[in-house]
């Protein structure tokens, strides 16, 4: 299992990025969260564009390693 670090959050906003890289980083983020939720904010059926919002709480272990 990959180790997630707070500094990895900045890589989530790197654009453009490959879906595989983004999926891997998001997967690591979710695995290292104690809770998580997703909200689909928008889907454009004409263009395929979408917007999803993730919200959660990171595991304390992730926060401790950053101090």
PEBEL-V176055 format. One record per residue. N is the residue number from 0. RES is the residue in one small letter. OMEGA is omega in degrees with one decimal (* if undefined). Layout:
N & RES & OMEGA
N & RES & OMEGA
This chain:
0 & x & 178.4
1 & x & 176.6
2 & x & 179.5
3 & x & 178.2
4 & x & 178.3
5 & x & -179.0
6 & x & 177.1
7 & x & 180.0
8 & x & 179.3
9 & x & 179.9
10 & x & 177.2
11 & x & -178.3
12 & x & 177.6
13 & x & -176.4
14 & x & -6.2
15 & x & 175.8
16 & x & -178.8
17 & x & 176.3
18 & x & 179.9
19 & x & 178.9
20 & x & 179.3
21 & x & 178.8
22 & x & 178.8
23 & x & -179.7
24 & x & 177.8
25 & x & 176.9
26 & x & 177.6
27 & x & 178.6
28 & x & -177.9
29 & x & 179.3
30 & x & -178.4
31 & x & 176.1
32 & x & 177.0
33 & x & 171.8
34 & x & -178.8
35 & x & 176.8
36 & x & 178.1
37 & x & 176.7
38 & x & 175.2
39 & x & -175.9
40 & x & -174.5
41 & x & 170.1
42 & x & 176.6
43 & x & -176.1
44 & x & 178.1
45 & x & -175.2
46 & x & -176.4
47 & x & 179.2
48 & x & 178.3
49 & x & 175.8
50 & x & 179.4
51 & x & 178.8
52 & x & 175.4
53 & x & 176.5
54 & x & -179.3
55 & x & 179.3
56 & x & 178.5
57 & x & 175.1
58 & x & -179.3
59 & x & 179.1
60 & x & 178.3
61 & x & -178.6
62 & x & 179.7
63 & x & -177.2
64 & x & -178.8
65 & x & -177.1
66 & x & *
